[in-house]
Amino acid sequence: MKTIGFADYYLNEWHADNYPGWIEQINRETDSDFAVAYGWAEQSDSADWWCQKFGAQKCNSLEELCEKADYILILAPSDPEKHLEYARRVLPFGKKTYIDKTFAPDLATAKQIIACAKAYGTEFFSTSALRYASELVPYAGTDSLVTTGGGSSIGEYIIHQIEMVVKVMQCRAEALRVDRQKGEYLIRLRYPNEKEATMLYANPLPFSVLGQYAGSEQFSEIRSAYFPELIRDILHFFDTGEKSFDPWETLEVMRIREAVLRGCETPGEWIALANSQN
């Protein structure tokens, strides 16, 4: 049995409540033996019900969880400001780790987490589940892309559209501009060689993608089962250490997000994007 420890700011949130079911589903499909075995939450009381529901052992500290589990999931999807603190406590144990979206609150913090992982030789990755939407595959390498999506706040939910754009465009953006109409945001991205992408964010919008492929303009609403595919990739990484995308994409997502949030404060202005490798 391969044991997984769930670490969260507040267990009994949507990701922690749903990931165990998908782990079981993939166990059945692949004859794997991963088990949700341990749980820890900074808000300790939230772990009681969760651990009872999923048959996990509640750990009294994050360090106890890391000592006992074979693999670690750092969740706190709505609290990315906690990820550096948790990573500094988890990554020294050298166990393969997944860090949920949003990876970090800003680019500088993202680089600190990566540096911590390198210092201890610990393999990890982070992503939004929208990367795994099968609808994105035909658009790979397009010169022009439009995405839509919503959520309760742009700070928490724009990460999903950015992940989609980075996966499809496969190059680093040079600049972006944010235009706002009340609660709606239009984010334009400029790329080398006249490539461009646009993200439209508004609370009620579904996730969708529009772009060029097969010689014509195509539109796809995101309906595929991207969350189970995320879990499948996490378990594959735990098993093999293989990552399905290059880590530069995570830094690219973070630098675009940081610029988007800055652009929300200065709408209508083009913002040059700092090199994510520096």
ChimeraX attribute file (.defattr): number of C-alpha atoms within 10 A of each C-alpha:
attribute: neighborCount
match mode: 1-to-1
recipient: residues
	/A:1	9
	/A:2	14
	/A:3	16
	/A:4	25
	/A:5	28
	/A:6	30
	/A:7	27
	/A:8	30
	/A:9	23
	/A:10	21
	/A:11	26
	/A:12	19
	/A:13	16
	/A:14	9
	/A:15	15
	/A:16	20
	/A:17	13
	/A:18	13
	/A:19	17
	/A:20	18
	/A:21	15
	/A:22	16
	/A:23	21
	/A:24	17
	/A:25	16
	/A:26	19
	/A:27	16
	/A:28	11
	/A:29	9
	/A:30	10
	/A:31	10
	/A:32	16
	/A:33	13
	/A:34	20
	/A:35	20
	/A:36	22
	/A:37	21
	/A:38	24
	/A:39	31
	/A:40	31
	/A:41	23
	/A:42	18
	/A:43	11
	/A:44	17
	/A:45	13
	/A:46	17
	/A:47	27
	/A:48	17
	/A:49	13
	/A:50	21
	/A:51	21
	/A:52	11
	/A:53	11
	/A:54	16
	/A:55	14
	/A:56	21
	/A:57	18
	/A:58	22
	/A:59	21
	/A:60	14
	/A:61	14
	/A:62	19
	/A:63	15
	/A:64	15
	/A:65	24
	/A:66	25
	/A:67	13
	/A:68	15
	/A:69	20
	/A:70	20
	/A:71	23
	/A:72	26
	/A:73	21
	/A:74	23
	/A:75	27
	/A:76	27
	/A:77	24
	/A:78	17
	/A:79	18
	/A:80	22
	/A:81	16
	/A:82	19
	/A:83	26
	/A:84	20
	/A:85	11
	/A:86	21
	/A:87	18
	/A:88	15
	/A:89	14
	/A:90	25
	/A:91	24
	/A:92	17
	/A:93	16
	/A:94	16
	/A:95	20
	/A:96	22
	/A:97	26
	/A:98	22
	/A:99	23
	/A:100	23
	/A:101	22
	/A:102	27
	/A:103	31
	/A:104	25
	/A:105	19
	/A:106	19
	/A:107	21
	/A:108	15
	/A:109	17
	/A:110	20
	/A:111	18
	/A:112	15
	/A:113	20
	/A:114	19
	/A:115	12
	/A:116	19
	/A:117	20
	/A:118	14
	/A:119	11
	/A:120	14
	/A:121	15
	/A:122	17
	/A:123	19
	/A:124	24
	/A:125	19
	/A:126	18
	/A:127	22
	/A:128	24
	/A:129	20
	/A:130	24
	/A:131	24
	/A:132	22
	/A:133	19
	/A:134	14
	/A:135	18
	/A:136	21
	/A:137	12
	/A:138	14
	/A:139	21
	/A:140	17
	/A:141	16
	/A:142	16
	/A:143	18
	/A:144	20
	/A:145	24
	/A:146	20
	/A:147	24
	/A:148	21
	/A:149	23
	/A:150	20
	/A:151	17
	/A:152	10
	/A:153	12
	/A:154	20
	/A:155	16
	/A:156	18
	/A:157	20
	/A:158	23
	/A:159	24
	/A:160	23
	/A:161	27
	/A:162	24
	/A:163	23
	/A:164	25
	/A:165	26
	/A:166	20
	/A:167	22
	/A:168	21
	/A:169	20
	/A:170	13
	/A:171	16
	/A:172	19
	/A:173	22
	/A:174	16
	/A:175	18
	/A:176	23
	/A:177	22
	/A:178	25
	/A:179	17
	/A:180	17
	/A:181	9
	/A:182	7
	/A:183	10
	/A:184	16
	/A:185	19
	/A:186	18
	/A:187	22
	/A:188	18
	/A:189	22
	/A:190	20
	/A:191	17
	/A:192	12
	/A:193	7
	/A:194	8
	/A:195	16
	/A:196	21
	/A:197	24
	/A:198	23
	/A:199	22
	/A:200	22
	/A:201	25
	/A:202	21
	/A:203	15
	/A:204	11
	/A:205	13
	/A:206	16
	/A:207	21
	/A:208	21
	/A:209	23
	/A:210	19
	/A:211	20
	/A:212	18
	/A:213	15
	/A:214	8
	/A:215	6
	/A:216	7
	/A:217	11
	/A:218	14
	/A:219	13
	/A:220	13
	/A:221	15
	/A:222	18
	/A:223	12
	/A:224	13
	/A:225	13
	/A:226	18
	/A:227	19
	/A:228	19
	/A:229	19
	/A:230	20
	/A:231	20
	/A:232	18
	/A:233	16
	/A:234	23
	/A:235	20
	/A:236	14
	/A:237	19
	/A:238	23
	/A:239	14
	/A:240	9
	/A:241	13
	/A:242	13
	/A:243	15
	/A:244	11
	/A:245	12
	/A:246	9
	/A:247	14
	/A:248	12
	/A:249	19
	/A:250	21
	/A:251	22
	/A:252	24
	/A:253	26
	/A:254	25
	/A:255	21
	/A:256	27
	/A:257	24
	/A:258	18
	/A:259	21
	/A:260	26
	/A:261	15
	/A:262	14
	/A:263	20
	/A:264	19
	/A:265	11
	/A:266	15
	/A:267	18
	/A:268	15
	/A:269	13
	/A:270	16
	/A:271	18
	/A:272	13
	/A:273	18
	/A:274	15
	/A:275	12
	/A:276	18
	/A:277	8
	/A:278	6
